[in-house]
Amino acid sequence: MSLLRIETPRLLLRPFSPADASAVVQLDADPDVIRFMRAPQYPEAEMAEVLSRYAAHYENGFGMLAGVLKATDTLVGRYGVQRITVEGIEELEVTYSTRREYRRRGYALEATQAVLEAAWREGVPRLVGCIAPDNDRSVRLAERLGLRFERDVVYKETEMRMYAIDSPASG
C-alpha cells in the first residue's frame, strides 16, 4: 500500500521533510490545534528531528503528509492516514489539520477527499476519525466526507467521538 504522494488540483500531499519544520511549528502553535489535536509543542530545531522520524511510519505505505500548494510549495496543512489504537482496537484514522491562514478555502476538504479516494484504491476497508465533541469544524468536514458518528470513545485519555466510513467496495 502506498499513500505517500497524492495530487489534487491545487495541492501536493507528500512526505514531510526537515525543511517543513518552521511551518509545522506554526501549525502546531495554533490555539485550535493545541486544543483539539493535543499535538506536542516542539521548537523548530527539535521539529526537524521529529519530521525526519516520520520516515519510519512511511514504511507502512501511509502516514501524515505535508499538504503544499503546487504553485508555491507552501505548506498549508497536515493530512493523511495513521494507525491508531482505540480502546484496544487497531484502526486507520484519516487526519487533517490546516494552518489558520489557509482555512476556509477548501484545502482540508480537497486534501482529505483525495486521501480517502487513494485509500480506497489501495484496498483500505475502513477509516475512522476521532474528533473532540466540541470541534464543530472537524465534525462538519468528517460528515461532508461521508464519515458518520459511530460511538463515543476514550482516545489518548480524552473523551472523543469516533466517526467512521467503510470503503465503497466493502458495501
Residue pairs with C-beta under 8 A, 6 or more apart in sequence:
1 60
1 61
1 62
1 122
1 123
1 124
2 61
2 62
2 122
3 61
3 62
3 63
3 65
3 80
3 81
3 115
3 118
3 119
3 122
4 14
4 15
4 58
4 61
4 62
4 63
4 65
5 12
5 13
5 14
5 15
6 12
6 13
6 65
6 111
6 114
6 115
6 118
7 13
7 70
7 114
8 110
8 111
8 113
8 114
9 110
10 69
10 70
10 71
10 107
10 110
11 67
11 68
11 69
11 70
11 76
11 107
11 110
11 111
11 114
12 67
12 68
12 70
13 65
13 66
13 67
13 68
13 79
13 80
13 111
13 114
13 115
14 65
14 66
14 68
15 54
15 55
15 58
15 63
15 65
15 66
16 24
16 51
16 54
16 64
16 65
16 66
16 78
17 51
17 52
17 66
18 48
18 49
18 51
18 52
20 51
20 66
20 75
21 44
21 45
21 47
21 48
21 51
22 44
22 47
23 74
23 75
23 99
24 47
24 51
24 75
24 78
25 42
25 43
25 44
25 47
26 99
27 33
27 75
27 77
27 78
27 97
27 99
28 34
28 37
28 39
28 40
28 41
28 42
28 47
29 41
30 99
30 100
32 100
33 39
33 97
34 41
35 132
36 131
36 132
36 135
36 138
37 97
38 156
38 158
39 97
42 50
54 63
54 64
57 63
57 64
57 82
60 83
61 122
62 80
62 81
62 82
62 92
62 119
63 80
63 81
63 82
64 78
64 79
64 80
64 82
64 95
65 78
65 79
65 80
65 115
66 75
66 78
67 75
67 76
67 77
67 78
67 79
67 98
67 107
67 111
68 74
68 75
68 76
69 76
75 99
76 98
76 99
76 102
76 107
77 96
77 97
77 98
77 99
77 102
77 107
77 108
77 111
78 95
78 96
78 97
79 95
79 96
79 97
79 108
79 111
79 112
79 115
80 94
80 95
80 115
81 92
81 93
81 94
81 95
81 115
81 119
81 124
81 127
82 92
82 93
82 95
83 90
83 91
83 92
83 93
84 90
84 91
84 92
84 93
84 128
84 130
84 155
85 91
86 128
86 130
86 153
86 155
86 162
87 153
87 154
87 155
91 126
91 127
91 128
92 119
92 124
92 126
92 127
92 128
93 127
93 128
93 129
93 130
94 112
94 115
94 116
94 119
94 127
94 128
94 129
94 145
94 147
95 129
96 108
96 111
96 112
96 138
96 141
98 107
98 108
108 141
109 141
109 144
109 145
112 141
112 145
113 145
116 127
116 145
116 146
116 165
119 127
119 167
120 167
120 168
120 169
123 167
123 169
124 167
125 166
125 167
125 169
125 170
126 164
126 165
126 166
126 167
126 170
127 147
127 164
127 165
128 147
128 150
128 162
128 163
128 164
128 165
129 138
129 142
129 147
129 162
129 163
129 164
130 153
130 155
130 160
130 161
130 162
130 163
131 138
131 139
131 142
131 160
131 161
131 162
131 163
132 138
132 158
132 160
132 161
133 159
133 160
133 161
139 161
139 163
142 163
143 163
145 165
146 165
147 163
147 164
147 165
148 163
148 164
148 165
149 161
149 162
149 163
150 162
150 163
150 164
151 161
151 162
152 159
152 160
152 161
152 162
153 159
153 160
153 161
153 162
154 160
155 162
